C-alpha cells in the first residue's frame, strides 16, 4: 500500500530550513504552488492541505494502493445489524505527538476512542463550520450519541440510518483524521497553525507564503515489514513558489525531489510524443504515473435571456454535452 509515510520514503529527501543541518538524503523537498491555509483536518478539502495533514495525523482506516480500505489506528473493525452498525477496536500503541506547551501532552499520550469521537464530532459542530461535515451524513442522528459513541478506551461504534457501503471509504479521508482535544482547546482558532496528531511527522515551523517544515515524530507507532520504525525520513520541507517555471527548474536542479503533474509549457521539453520521459532526463528524473480519480462539475446557465431561446436551454443538448 502507498501509505503517506512510504510516499515520503519512495520519493526521496529534502533540504530543511537554514538553521538546521540536515543530511540531504533524509529530507524530502517539494514545492506547493498554492499556499496552505490550514493544518486542521476539518478543513482539508483540497490536495494541498491533504498531503500535509496526512503526515501529521492518522485516522481509523486508510486506502491501500488498490483503493481497498485497511485498518490504520484501528486494530480491527466489523459490521453488525445488516451493515447499519460499524465497530472499530483501536490499537493500544498509538500516541499523540508530544507538545511541550499543551497541558497533558508534554510527553504525548495514548490515543483513545474518546479522541476519535471528539474529532469526528468537530466536523458536525456548526461553530467549526467544517467543509467535511458531509462525510457523517449517513449517521443515525436519532440514535445514541447521534450515531457515534465511544465504548471504553478502545472501541468506537457508528450507527447508520441504513446500510451505506461508501461509509468506510469516507472514514479514510483526511477529514476523519484524529486530533488531540487538548491542543484544540489550548490553541482555539489558532489550532490551524499548531497541529497535534499521531501521524509520522509533527510541525517544526510554518511561515505562510514562504515554507513549511515537518520533523520526524520519534514516537510514531507504525513499523515496516521488517520491523523498522517509520517514517524513514527525518524531515519534509515544503516551499511555496507560485511560479510553475521556478518549480520545474528546481526539480531539474535538484532543489526539489518531487513535482506533481507537469505544466503544458514544459511537456515537449520533458516528455516524448508518446508521453514517456525524454532520454536526456533519465539519469536524474524518474517519472511515475498512476491512475487518478477526479470529478469535474459542469454548470449550465438555463434561465431565459433577453435574446430569447438558446441551445443550452434544451435538455437534450445538455445531455449530449
ChimeraX commands (.cxc) that place a marker at each C-alpha (Angstrom):
marker #1 position 0.00,0.00,0.00 radius 0.5
marker #1 position 1.11,3.59,-0.58 radius 0.5
marker #1 position 0.90,4.94,2.94 radius 0.5
marker #1 position 1.73,8.66,3.35 radius 0.5
marker #1 position 4.79,7.62,5.31 radius 0.5
marker #1 position 6.08,5.48,2.46 radius 0.5
marker #1 position 5.22,8.23,-0.02 radius 0.5
marker #1 position 8.00,10.25,1.57 radius 0.5
marker #1 position 10.34,7.29,1.57 radius 0.5
marker #1 position 9.76,6.45,-2.08 radius 0.5
marker #1 position 10.18,9.94,-3.43 radius 0.5
marker #1 position 13.39,10.96,-1.64 radius 0.5
marker #1 position 14.70,13.77,0.57 radius 0.5
marker #1 position 14.67,17.49,1.49 radius 0.5
marker #1 position 16.96,20.36,2.39 radius 0.5
marker #1 position 15.35,21.66,5.56 radius 0.5
marker #1 position 15.44,25.20,6.95 radius 0.5
marker #1 position 18.55,27.35,7.03 radius 0.5
marker #1 position 19.07,26.91,10.75 radius 0.5
marker #1 position 19.08,23.10,10.59 radius 0.5
marker #1 position 21.95,20.99,9.24 radius 0.5
marker #1 position 20.20,18.05,7.57 radius 0.5
marker #1 position 21.72,15.19,5.65 radius 0.5
marker #1 position 20.17,15.78,2.21 radius 0.5
marker #1 position 19.34,12.10,1.90 radius 0.5
marker #1 position 16.96,12.20,4.87 radius 0.5
marker #1 position 14.82,15.20,3.98 radius 0.5
marker #1 position 12.07,15.22,1.37 radius 0.5
marker #1 position 11.69,18.50,-0.53 radius 0.5
marker #1 position 8.85,19.64,-2.73 radius 0.5
marker #1 position 7.10,22.82,-3.80 radius 0.5
marker #1 position 3.45,23.67,-3.37 radius 0.5
marker #1 position 2.36,26.43,-5.75 radius 0.5
marker #1 position -0.80,27.06,-3.72 radius 0.5
marker #1 position -0.08,28.19,-0.18 radius 0.5
marker #1 position -1.53,26.29,2.76 radius 0.5
marker #1 position -4.39,27.94,4.63 radius 0.5
marker #1 position -4.83,25.47,7.49 radius 0.5
marker #1 position -3.29,22.32,9.00 radius 0.5
marker #1 position -6.57,21.36,10.66 radius 0.5
marker #1 position -8.08,18.14,9.21 radius 0.5
marker #1 position -11.54,19.67,9.50 radius 0.5
marker #1 position -10.62,21.94,6.57 radius 0.5
marker #1 position -8.56,19.52,4.44 radius 0.5
marker #1 position -10.69,19.99,1.33 radius 0.5
marker #1 position -8.06,20.16,-1.43 radius 0.5
marker #1 position -4.90,18.22,-2.28 radius 0.5
marker #1 position -2.52,20.88,-0.95 radius 0.5
marker #1 position -3.55,20.61,2.73 radius 0.5
marker #1 position -4.48,16.93,2.44 radius 0.5
marker #1 position -0.90,15.94,1.63 radius 0.5
marker #1 position 0.42,17.73,4.71 radius 0.5
marker #1 position -2.44,16.82,7.05 radius 0.5
marker #1 position -1.96,13.13,6.27 radius 0.5
marker #1 position 1.65,13.40,7.51 radius 0.5
marker #1 position 0.56,14.97,10.81 radius 0.5
marker #1 position -2.47,12.84,11.70 radius 0.5
marker #1 position -3.82,9.32,11.42 radius 0.5
marker #1 position -7.39,8.09,11.03 radius 0.5
marker #1 position -9.20,4.88,11.82 radius 0.5
marker #1 position -8.59,3.45,8.35 radius 0.5
marker #1 position -6.72,4.20,5.12 radius 0.5
marker #1 position -6.80,3.20,1.46 radius 0.5
marker #1 position -4.11,0.91,0.08 radius 0.5
marker #1 position -2.62,1.12,-3.43 radius 0.5
marker #1 position -5.65,-0.75,-4.81 radius 0.5
marker #1 position -8.09,1.61,-3.07 radius 0.5
marker #1 position -9.13,-1.06,-0.59 radius 0.5
marker #1 position -9.88,0.08,2.97 radius 0.5
marker #1 position -7.31,-1.13,5.51 radius 0.5
marker #1 position -7.08,-0.59,9.29 radius 0.5
marker #1 position -4.74,2.19,10.44 radius 0.5
marker #1 position -5.11,3.19,14.09 radius 0.5
marker #1 position -7.98,0.71,14.23 radius 0.5
marker #1 position -6.59,-2.72,15.01 radius 0.5
marker #1 position -9.76,-4.25,13.59 radius 0.5
marker #1 position -13.31,-3.39,12.57 radius 0.5
marker #1 position -16.51,-5.22,11.73 radius 0.5
marker #1 position -20.16,-4.58,10.93 radius 0.5
marker #1 position -23.34,-5.74,12.65 radius 0.5
marker #1 position -27.08,-5.34,12.26 radius 0.5
marker #1 position -27.07,-5.81,8.48 radius 0.5
marker #1 position -24.44,-3.16,7.90 radius 0.5
marker #1 position -26.07,-0.36,9.90 radius 0.5
marker #1 position -23.62,-0.69,12.81 radius 0.5
marker #1 position -19.83,-0.45,12.49 radius 0.5
marker #1 position -17.47,-1.22,15.37 radius 0.5
marker #1 position -13.78,-0.23,15.44 radius 0.5
marker #1 position -11.31,-1.54,18.01 radius 0.5
marker #1 position -8.26,0.69,18.36 radius 0.5
marker #1 position -4.61,-0.27,18.62 radius 0.5
marker #1 position -3.11,0.24,22.07 radius 0.5
marker #1 position 0.24,1.66,20.90 radius 0.5
marker #1 position -0.87,4.84,19.09 radius 0.5
marker #1 position 0.17,8.05,20.83 radius 0.5
marker #1 position -0.23,11.74,20.11 radius 0.5
marker #1 position 2.99,13.56,19.36 radius 0.5
marker #1 position 4.48,15.34,22.37 radius 0.5
marker #1 position 3.92,19.10,22.59 radius 0.5
marker #1 position 5.73,20.96,25.40 radius 0.5
marker #1 position 3.24,23.86,25.50 radius 0.5
marker #1 position 0.00,21.89,25.76 radius 0.5
marker #1 position -1.08,20.67,29.23 radius 0.5
marker #1 position -1.41,16.90,29.18 radius 0.5
marker #1 position 0.67,16.46,26.02 radius 0.5
marker #1 position 4.16,17.32,27.25 radius 0.5
marker #1 position 5.24,13.72,26.65 radius 0.5
marker #1 position 2.33,12.70,24.43 radius 0.5
marker #1 position -0.35,10.24,25.48 radius 0.5
marker #1 position -2.27,7.27,24.16 radius 0.5
marker #1 position -4.94,7.98,21.56 radius 0.5
marker #1 position -8.33,6.68,22.75 radius 0.5
marker #1 position -11.85,6.12,21.49 radius 0.5
marker #1 position -12.95,9.38,23.12 radius 0.5
marker #1 position -10.43,11.24,20.93 radius 0.5
marker #1 position -11.95,9.68,17.80 radius 0.5
marker #1 position -15.44,10.73,18.85 radius 0.5
marker #1 position -14.26,14.26,19.70 radius 0.5
marker #1 position -12.51,14.65,16.35 radius 0.5
marker #1 position -15.44,13.48,14.24 radius 0.5
marker #1 position -17.98,15.46,16.24 radius 0.5
marker #1 position -15.94,18.59,15.46 radius 0.5
marker #1 position -16.93,18.08,11.83 radius 0.5
marker #1 position -20.59,18.37,12.87 radius 0.5
marker #1 position -20.09,21.42,15.10 radius 0.5
marker #1 position -21.64,24.49,13.41 radius 0.5
marker #1 position -19.14,26.70,15.25 radius 0.5
marker #1 position -16.28,24.88,13.48 radius 0.5
marker #1 position -18.08,25.06,10.11 radius 0.5
marker #1 position -16.03,22.24,8.61 radius 0.5
marker #1 position -16.34,21.55,4.91 radius 0.5
marker #1 position -16.14,17.84,5.82 radius 0.5
marker #1 position -19.36,17.55,7.77 radius 0.5
marker #1 position -20.96,15.65,4.90 radius 0.5
marker #1 position -18.86,12.51,5.46 radius 0.5
marker #1 position -21.01,11.80,8.53 radius 0.5
marker #1 position -24.39,12.36,6.88 radius 0.5
marker #1 position -25.04,8.60,6.92 radius 0.5
marker #1 position -25.08,8.51,10.75 radius 0.5
marker #1 position -28.40,7.97,12.52 radius 0.5
marker #1 position -28.86,11.22,14.45 radius 0.5
marker #1 position -31.79,9.75,16.38 radius 0.5
marker #1 position -29.66,7.03,18.00 radius 0.5
marker #1 position -27.31,7.22,20.99 radius 0.5
marker #1 position -24.66,9.91,20.60 radius 0.5
marker #1 position -26.27,10.90,17.28 radius 0.5
marker #1 position -24.79,7.75,15.79 radius 0.5
marker #1 position -21.26,7.99,17.23 radius 0.5
marker #1 position -20.29,6.51,20.60 radius 0.5
marker #1 position -17.08,5.59,22.46 radius 0.5
marker #1 position -17.27,2.31,24.40 radius 0.5
marker #1 position -14.47,2.45,26.95 radius 0.5
marker #1 position -10.92,3.29,25.93 radius 0.5
marker #1 position -10.54,1.35,22.71 radius 0.5
marker #1 position -13.90,0.86,20.98 radius 0.5
marker #1 position -15.82,3.24,18.70 radius 0.5
marker #1 position -19.30,2.48,17.40 radius 0.5
marker #1 position -21.08,4.08,14.43 radius 0.5
marker #1 position -24.82,3.67,13.89 radius 0.5
marker #1 position -26.04,4.38,10.36 radius 0.5
marker #1 position -29.55,5.24,9.20 radius 0.5
marker #1 position -29.32,2.44,6.64 radius 0.5
marker #1 position -26.57,0.31,5.05 radius 0.5
marker #1 position -24.15,2.63,3.22 radius 0.5
marker #1 position -21.19,0.83,1.56 radius 0.5
marker #1 position -19.14,4.01,0.89 radius 0.5
marker #1 position -19.02,4.85,4.61 radius 0.5
marker #1 position -15.72,3.06,5.25 radius 0.5
marker #1 position -14.10,4.92,2.38 radius 0.5
marker #1 position -15.27,8.25,3.79 radius 0.5
marker #1 position -13.54,7.43,7.08 radius 0.5
marker #1 position -10.29,7.14,5.08 radius 0.5
marker #1 position -10.43,10.81,4.05 radius 0.5
marker #1 position -8.26,13.47,5.68 radius 0.5
marker #1 position -11.38,14.96,7.27 radius 0.5
marker #1 position -11.65,11.89,9.52 radius 0.5
marker #1 position -8.13,12.16,10.96 radius 0.5
marker #1 position -7.91,12.26,14.74 radius 0.5
marker #1 position -6.81,15.44,16.55 radius 0.5
marker #1 position -5.68,15.92,20.17 radius 0.5
marker #1 position -8.57,17.56,22.09 radius 0.5
marker #1 position -6.16,19.25,24.50 radius 0.5
marker #1 position -4.46,21.04,21.61 radius 0.5
marker #1 position -7.77,22.14,20.08 radius 0.5
marker #1 position -8.82,23.59,23.44 radius 0.5
marker #1 position -5.43,25.18,24.16 radius 0.5
marker #1 position -4.91,26.87,20.79 radius 0.5
marker #1 position -8.52,27.62,19.90 radius 0.5
marker #1 position -8.83,29.25,16.47 radius 0.5
marker #1 position -5.04,29.11,16.13 radius 0.5
marker #1 position -5.12,25.30,16.05 radius 0.5
marker #1 position -4.88,25.68,12.27 radius 0.5
marker #1 position -1.24,26.70,12.80 radius 0.5
marker #1 position -0.49,24.39,15.74 radius 0.5
marker #1 position -1.47,20.86,14.72 radius 0.5
marker #1 position -1.11,17.95,17.14 radius 0.5
marker #1 position -1.88,14.46,15.89 radius 0.5
marker #1 position -0.49,10.93,15.93 radius 0.5
marker #1 position 0.97,10.93,12.42 radius 0.5
marker #1 position 4.51,10.13,11.25 radius 0.5
marker #1 position 5.58,13.79,11.32 radius 0.5
marker #1 position 4.97,16.83,13.51 radius 0.5
marker #1 position 5.13,20.51,12.62 radius 0.5
marker #1 position 8.52,22.19,13.15 radius 0.5
marker #1 position 7.61,25.58,11.69 radius 0.5
marker #1 position 5.36,27.16,9.11 radius 0.5
marker #1 position 5.96,30.62,7.66 radius 0.5
marker #1 position 2.99,31.31,5.43 radius 0.5
marker #1 position 3.79,32.08,1.79 radius 0.5
marker #1 position 7.42,31.02,2.39 radius 0.5
marker #1 position 7.88,27.44,3.62 radius 0.5
marker #1 position 6.67,24.70,5.97 radius 0.5
marker #1 position 8.91,22.14,7.69 radius 0.5
marker #1 position 7.82,18.88,9.31 radius 0.5
marker #1 position 10.07,16.84,11.61 radius 0.5
marker #1 position 10.00,13.11,12.21 radius 0.5
marker #1 position 7.70,12.04,15.05 radius 0.5
marker #1 position 10.08,9.97,17.16 radius 0.5
marker #1 position 7.17,8.32,18.96 radius 0.5
marker #1 position 5.37,7.16,15.84 radius 0.5
marker #1 position 3.82,3.71,16.21 radius 0.5
marker #1 position 4.00,2.15,12.72 radius 0.5
marker #1 position 6.78,-0.14,11.50 radius 0.5
marker #1 position 7.55,-1.60,8.11 radius 0.5
marker #1 position 7.51,-5.28,7.15 radius 0.5
marker #1 position 10.96,-5.91,8.66 radius 0.5
marker #1 position 10.21,-4.10,11.91 radius 0.5
marker #1 position 11.93,-0.77,11.19 radius 0.5
marker #1 position 10.17,2.22,12.70 radius 0.5
marker #1 position 8.54,4.64,10.27 radius 0.5
marker #1 position 8.91,7.20,8.86 radius 0.5
marker #1 position 12.26,6.75,7.13 radius 0.5
marker #1 position 12.69,10.49,6.52 radius 0.5
marker #1 position 13.94,12.92,9.16 radius 0.5
marker #1 position 12.01,15.87,7.76 radius 0.5
marker #1 position 9.80,17.23,4.99 radius 0.5
marker #1 position 10.44,20.71,3.56 radius 0.5
marker #1 position 7.65,22.38,1.57 radius 0.5
marker #1 position 8.29,25.56,-0.40 radius 0.5
marker #1 position 5.55,27.88,-1.66 radius 0.5
marker #1 position 6.76,29.21,-5.01 radius 0.5
marker #1 position 3.75,30.09,-7.16 radius 0.5
marker #1 position 5.81,30.23,-10.37 radius 0.5
marker #1 position 5.48,26.87,-12.15 radius 0.5
marker #1 position 8.67,27.63,-14.06 radius 0.5
marker #1 position 10.63,28.00,-10.84 radius 0.5
marker #1 position 9.23,24.70,-9.61 radius 0.5
marker #1 position 10.19,22.93,-12.83 radius 0.5
marker #1 position 13.71,24.34,-12.82 radius 0.5
marker #1 position 14.02,23.47,-9.13 radius 0.5
marker #1 position 13.27,19.85,-9.96 radius 0.5
marker #1 position 15.89,19.74,-12.73 radius 0.5
marker #1 position 18.48,21.44,-10.49 radius 0.5
marker #1 position 17.89,19.04,-7.60 radius 0.5
marker #1 position 16.32,21.61,-5.28 radius 0.5
marker #1 position 13.09,19.60,-5.19 radius 0.5
marker #1 position 12.69,15.84,-5.04 radius 0.5
marker #1 position 9.18,15.67,-6.42 radius 0.5
marker #1 position 6.75,17.53,-8.65 radius 0.5
marker #1 position 3.12,16.55,-9.07 radius 0.5
marker #1 position 2.00,17.00,-12.65 radius 0.5
marker #1 position 3.68,18.91,-15.45 radius 0.5
marker #1 position 2.74,22.33,-16.80 radius 0.5
marker #1 position 1.89,22.19,-20.55 radius 0.5
marker #1 position 4.67,24.70,-21.25 radius 0.5
marker #1 position 7.27,22.06,-20.33 radius 0.5
marker #1 position 5.64,18.99,-21.90 radius 0.5
marker #1 position 7.79,18.93,-25.03 radius 0.5
marker #1 position 10.99,19.60,-23.08 radius 0.5
marker #1 position 10.39,16.79,-20.59 radius 0.5
marker #1 position 8.34,14.21,-22.50 radius 0.5
marker #1 position 8.40,12.35,-25.79 radius 0.5
marker #1 position 5.40,12.50,-28.12 radius 0.5
marker #1 position 4.08,9.22,-26.63 radius 0.5
marker #1 position 4.24,10.62,-23.08 radius 0.5
marker #1 position 7.40,8.82,-21.97 radius 0.5
marker #1 position 10.33,10.60,-20.33 radius 0.5
marker #1 position 12.95,12.03,-22.70 radius 0.5
marker #1 position 16.22,10.12,-22.66 radius 0.5
marker #1 position 18.32,13.14,-21.63 radius 0.5
marker #1 position 16.39,13.41,-18.35 radius 0.5
marker #1 position 16.54,9.71,-17.49 radius 0.5
marker #1 position 19.77,9.92,-15.39 radius 0.5
marker #1 position 18.30,12.46,-12.95 radius 0.5
marker #1 position 14.49,12.23,-13.16 radius 0.5
marker #1 position 12.20,9.28,-12.52 radius 0.5
marker #1 position 8.67,9.61,-13.85 radius 0.5
marker #1 position 5.88,7.65,-12.20 radius 0.5
marker #1 position 2.33,7.51,-13.46 radius 0.5
marker #1 position -0.70,6.26,-11.60 radius 0.5
marker #1 position -4.48,6.25,-12.19 radius 0.5
marker #1 position -6.13,9.36,-10.83 radius 0.5
marker #1 position -9.80,9.64,-9.88 radius 0.5
marker #1 position -11.21,13.11,-10.44 radius 0.5
marker #1 position -14.72,14.50,-10.64 radius 0.5
marker #1 position -15.49,17.71,-12.51 radius 0.5
marker #1 position -18.82,19.52,-12.46 radius 0.5
marker #1 position -20.13,21.48,-15.43 radius 0.5
marker #1 position -22.77,24.13,-14.81 radius 0.5
marker #1 position -25.18,25.38,-17.49 radius 0.5
marker #1 position -26.95,28.72,-17.35 radius 0.5
marker #1 position -30.51,27.91,-18.42 radius 0.5
marker #1 position -32.55,30.90,-17.28 radius 0.5
marker #1 position -34.40,32.80,-20.02 radius 0.5
marker #1 position -32.38,35.65,-21.50 radius 0.5
marker #1 position -33.27,38.84,-23.33 radius 0.5
marker #1 position -32.11,37.20,-26.55 radius 0.5
marker #1 position -34.76,34.51,-26.13 radius 0.5
marker #1 position -34.13,30.77,-26.54 radius 0.5
marker #1 position -30.62,29.42,-26.92 radius 0.5
marker #1 position -29.36,25.81,-27.29 radius 0.5
marker #1 position -28.34,25.13,-23.68 radius 0.5
marker #1 position -31.95,25.59,-22.59 radius 0.5
marker #1 position -32.69,22.32,-24.38 radius 0.5
marker #1 position -32.20,19.35,-22.03 radius 0.5
marker #1 position -31.28,17.13,-24.97 radius 0.5
marker #1 position -28.39,19.44,-25.84 radius 0.5
marker #1 position -27.13,19.42,-22.24 radius 0.5
marker #1 position -27.35,15.64,-22.09 radius 0.5
marker #1 position -25.41,15.38,-25.34 radius 0.5
marker #1 position -22.64,17.53,-23.90 radius 0.5
marker link #1:1,2 radius 0.2
marker link #1:2,3 radius 0.2
marker link #1:3,4 radius 0.2
marker link #1:4,5 radius 0.2
marker link #1:5,6 radius 0.2
marker link #1:6,7 radius 0.2
marker link #1:7,8 radius 0.2
marker link #1:8,9 radius 0.2
marker link #1:9,10 radius 0.2
marker link #1:10,11 radius 0.2
marker link #1:11,12 radius 0.2
marker link #1:12,13 radius 0.2
marker link #1:13,14 radius 0.2
marker link #1:14,15 radius 0.2
marker link #1:15,16 radius 0.2
marker link #1:16,17 radius 0.2
marker link #1:17,18 radius 0.2
marker link #1:18,19 radius 0.2
marker link #1:19,20 radius 0.2
marker link #1:20,21 radius 0.2
marker link #1:21,22 radius 0.2
marker link #1:22,23 radius 0.2
marker link #1:23,24 radius 0.2
marker link #1:24,25 radius 0.2
marker link #1:25,26 radius 0.2
marker link #1:26,27 radius 0.2
marker link #1:27,28 radius 0.2
marker link #1:28,29 radius 0.2
marker link #1:29,30 radius 0.2
marker link #1:30,31 radius 0.2
marker link #1:31,32 radius 0.2
marker link #1:32,33 radius 0.2
marker link #1:33,34 radius 0.2
marker link #1:34,35 radius 0.2
marker link #1:35,36 radius 0.2
marker link #1:36,37 radius 0.2
marker link #1:37,38 radius 0.2
marker link #1:38,39 radius 0.2
marker link #1:39,40 radius 0.2
marker link #1:40,41 radius 0.2
marker link #1:41,42 radius 0.2
marker link #1:42,43 radius 0.2
marker link #1:43,44 radius 0.2
marker link #1:44,45 radius 0.2
marker link #1:45,46 radius 0.2
marker link #1:46,47 radius 0.2
marker link #1:47,48 radius 0.2
marker link #1:48,49 radius 0.2
marker link #1:49,50 radius 0.2
marker link #1:50,51 radius 0.2
marker link #1:51,52 radius 0.2
marker link #1:52,53 radius 0.2
marker link #1:53,54 radius 0.2
marker link #1:54,55 radius 0.2
marker link #1:55,56 radius 0.2
marker link #1:56,57 radius 0.2
marker link #1:57,58 radius 0.2
marker link #1:58,59 radius 0.2
marker link #1:59,60 radius 0.2
marker link #1:60,61 radius 0.2
marker link #1:61,62 radius 0.2
marker link #1:62,63 radius 0.2
marker link #1:63,64 radius 0.2
marker link #1:64,65 radius 0.2
marker link #1:65,66 radius 0.2
marker link #1:66,67 radius 0.2
marker link #1:67,68 radius 0.2
marker link #1:68,69 radius 0.2
marker link #1:69,70 radius 0.2
marker link #1:70,71 radius 0.2
marker link #1:71,72 radius 0.2
marker link #1:72,73 radius 0.2
marker link #1:73,74 radius 0.2
marker link #1:74,75 radius 0.2
marker link #1:75,76 radius 0.2
marker link #1:76,77 radius 0.2
marker link #1:77,78 radius 0.2
marker link #1:78,79 radius 0.2
marker link #1:79,80 radius 0.2
marker link #1:80,81 radius 0.2
marker link #1:81,82 radius 0.2
marker link #1:82,83 radius 0.2
marker link #1:83,84 radius 0.2
marker link #1:84,85 radius 0.2
marker link #1:85,86 radius 0.2
marker link #1:86,87 radius 0.2
marker link #1:87,88 radius 0.2
marker link #1:88,89 radius 0.2
marker link #1:89,90 radius 0.2
marker link #1:90,91 radius 0.2
marker link #1:91,92 radius 0.2
marker link #1:92,93 radius 0.2
marker link #1:93,94 radius 0.2
marker link #1:94,95 radius 0.2
marker link #1:95,96 radius 0.2
marker link #1:96,97 radius 0.2
marker link #1:97,98 radius 0.2
marker link #1:98,99 radius 0.2
marker link #1:99,100 radius 0.2
marker link #1:100,101 radius 0.2
marker link #1:101,102 radius 0.2
marker link #1:102,103 radius 0.2
marker link #1:103,104 radius 0.2
marker link #1:104,105 radius 0.2
marker link #1:105,106 radius 0.2
marker link #1:106,107 radius 0.2
marker link #1:107,108 radius 0.2
marker link #1:108,109 radius 0.2
marker link #1:109,110 radius 0.2
marker link #1:110,111 radius 0.2
marker link #1:111,112 radius 0.2
marker link #1:112,113 radius 0.2
marker link #1:113,114 radius 0.2
marker link #1:114,115 radius 0.2
marker link #1:115,116 radius 0.2
marker link #1:116,117 radius 0.2
marker link #1:117,118 radius 0.2
marker link #1:118,119 radius 0.2
marker link #1:119,120 radius 0.2
marker link #1:120,121 radius 0.2
marker link #1:121,122 radius 0.2
marker link #1:122,123 radius 0.2
marker link #1:123,124 radius 0.2
marker link #1:124,125 radius 0.2
marker link #1:125,126 radius 0.2
marker link #1:126,127 radius 0.2
marker link #1:127,128 radius 0.2
marker link #1:128,129 radius 0.2
marker link #1:129,130 radius 0.2
marker link #1:130,131 radius 0.2
marker link #1:131,132 radius 0.2
marker link #1:132,133 radius 0.2
marker link #1:133,134 radius 0.2
marker link #1:134,135 radius 0.2
marker link #1:135,136 radius 0.2
marker link #1:136,137 radius 0.2
marker link #1:137,138 radius 0.2
marker link #1:138,139 radius 0.2
marker link #1:139,140 radius 0.2
marker link #1:140,141 radius 0.2
marker link #1:141,142 radius 0.2
marker link #1:142,143 radius 0.2
marker link #1:143,144 radius 0.2
marker link #1:144,145 radius 0.2
marker link #1:145,146 radius 0.2
marker link #1:146,147 radius 0.2
marker link #1:147,148 radius 0.2
marker link #1:148,149 radius 0.2
marker link #1:149,150 radius 0.2
marker link #1:150,151 radius 0.2
marker link #1:151,152 radius 0.2
marker link #1:152,153 radius 0.2
marker link #1:153,154 radius 0.2
marker link #1:154,155 radius 0.2
marker link #1:155,156 radius 0.2
marker link #1:156,157 radius 0.2
marker link #1:157,158 radius 0.2
marker link #1:158,159 radius 0.2
marker link #1:159,160 radius 0.2
marker link #1:160,161 radius 0.2
marker link #1:161,162 radius 0.2
marker link #1:162,163 radius 0.2
marker link #1:163,164 radius 0.2
marker link #1:164,165 radius 0.2
marker link #1:165,166 radius 0.2
marker link #1:166,167 radius 0.2
marker link #1:167,168 radius 0.2
marker link #1:168,169 radius 0.2
marker link #1:169,170 radius 0.2
marker link #1:170,171 radius 0.2
marker link #1:171,172 radius 0.2
marker link #1:172,173 radius 0.2
marker link #1:173,174 radius 0.2
marker link #1:174,175 radius 0.2
marker link #1:175,176 radius 0.2
marker link #1:176,177 radius 0.2
marker link #1:177,178 radius 0.2
marker link #1:178,179 radius 0.2
marker link #1:179,180 radius 0.2
marker link #1:180,181 radius 0.2
marker link #1:181,182 radius 0.2
marker link #1:182,183 radius 0.2
marker link #1:183,184 radius 0.2
marker link #1:184,185 radius 0.2
marker link #1:185,186 radius 0.2
marker link #1:186,187 radius 0.2
marker link #1:187,188 radius 0.2
marker link #1:188,189 radius 0.2
marker link #1:189,190 radius 0.2
marker link #1:190,191 radius 0.2
marker link #1:191,192 radius 0.2
marker link #1:192,193 radius 0.2
marker link #1:193,194 radius 0.2
marker link #1:194,195 radius 0.2
marker link #1:195,196 radius 0.2
marker link #1:196,197 radius 0.2
marker link #1:197,198 radius 0.2
marker link #1:198,199 radius 0.2
marker link #1:199,200 radius 0.2
marker link #1:200,201 radius 0.2
marker link #1:201,202 radius 0.2
marker link #1:202,203 radius 0.2
marker link #1:203,204 radius 0.2
marker link #1:204,205 radius 0.2
marker link #1:205,206 radius 0.2
marker link #1:206,207 radius 0.2
marker link #1:207,208 radius 0.2
marker link #1:208,209 radius 0.2
marker link #1:209,210 radius 0.2
marker link #1:210,211 radius 0.2
marker link #1:211,212 radius 0.2
marker link #1:212,213 radius 0.2
marker link #1:213,214 radius 0.2
marker link #1:214,215 radius 0.2
marker link #1:215,216 radius 0.2
marker link #1:216,217 radius 0.2
marker link #1:217,218 radius 0.2
marker link #1:218,219 radius 0.2
marker link #1:219,220 radius 0.2
marker link #1:220,221 radius 0.2
marker link #1:221,222 radius 0.2
marker link #1:222,223 radius 0.2
marker link #1:223,224 radius 0.2
marker link #1:224,225 radius 0.2
marker link #1:225,226 radius 0.2
marker link #1:226,227 radius 0.2
marker link #1:227,228 radius 0.2
marker link #1:228,229 radius 0.2
marker link #1:229,230 radius 0.2
marker link #1:230,231 radius 0.2
marker link #1:231,232 radius 0.2
marker link #1:232,233 radius 0.2
marker link #1:233,234 radius 0.2
marker link #1:234,235 radius 0.2
marker link #1:235,236 radius 0.2
marker link #1:236,237 radius 0.2
marker link #1:237,238 radius 0.2
marker link #1:238,239 radius 0.2
marker link #1:239,240 radius 0.2
marker link #1:240,241 radius 0.2
marker link #1:241,242 radius 0.2
marker link #1:242,243 radius 0.2
marker link #1:243,244 radius 0.2
marker link #1:244,245 radius 0.2
marker link #1:245,246 radius 0.2
marker link #1:246,247 radius 0.2
marker link #1:247,248 radius 0.2
marker link #1:248,249 radius 0.2
marker link #1:249,250 radius 0.2
marker link #1:250,251 radius 0.2
marker link #1:251,252 radius 0.2
marker link #1:252,253 radius 0.2
marker link #1:253,254 radius 0.2
marker link #1:254,255 radius 0.2
marker link #1:255,256 radius 0.2
marker link #1:256,257 radius 0.2
marker link #1:257,258 radius 0.2
marker link #1:258,259 radius 0.2
marker link #1:259,260 radius 0.2
marker link #1:260,261 radius 0.2
marker link #1:261,262 radius 0.2
marker link #1:262,263 radius 0.2
marker link #1:263,264 radius 0.2
marker link #1:264,265 radius 0.2
marker link #1:265,266 radius 0.2
marker link #1:266,267 radius 0.2
marker link #1:267,268 radius 0.2
marker link #1:268,269 radius 0.2
marker link #1:269,270 radius 0.2
marker link #1:270,271 radius 0.2
marker link #1:271,272 radius 0.2
marker link #1:272,273 radius 0.2
marker link #1:273,274 radius 0.2
marker link #1:274,275 radius 0.2
marker link #1:275,276 radius 0.2
marker link #1:276,277 radius 0.2
marker link #1:277,278 radius 0.2
marker link #1:278,279 radius 0.2
marker link #1:279,280 radius 0.2
marker link #1:280,281 radius 0.2
marker link #1:281,282 radius 0.2
marker link #1:282,283 radius 0.2
marker link #1:283,284 radius 0.2
marker link #1:284,285 radius 0.2
marker link #1:285,286 radius 0.2
marker link #1:286,287 radius 0.2
marker link #1:287,288 radius 0.2
marker link #1:288,289 radius 0.2
marker link #1:289,290 radius 0.2
marker link #1:290,291 radius 0.2
marker link #1:291,292 radius 0.2
marker link #1:292,293 radius 0.2
marker link #1:293,294 radius 0.2
marker link #1:294,295 radius 0.2
marker link #1:295,296 radius 0.2
marker link #1:296,297 radius 0.2
marker link #1:297,298 radius 0.2
marker link #1:298,299 radius 0.2
marker link #1:299,300 radius 0.2
marker link #1:300,301 radius 0.2
marker link #1:301,302 radius 0.2
marker link #1:302,303 radius 0.2
marker link #1:303,304 radius 0.2
marker link #1:304,305 radius 0.2
marker link #1:305,306 radius 0.2
marker link #1:306,307 radius 0.2
marker link #1:307,308 radius 0.2
marker link #1:308,309 radius 0.2
marker link #1:309,310 radius 0.2
marker link #1:310,311 radius 0.2
marker link #1:311,312 radius 0.2
marker link #1:312,313 radius 0.2
marker link #1:313,314 radius 0.2
marker link #1:314,315 radius 0.2
marker link #1:315,316 radius 0.2
marker link #1:316,317 radius 0.2
marker link #1:317,318 radius 0.2
marker link #1:318,319 radius 0.2
marker link #1:319,320 radius 0.2
marker link #1:320,321 radius 0.2
view
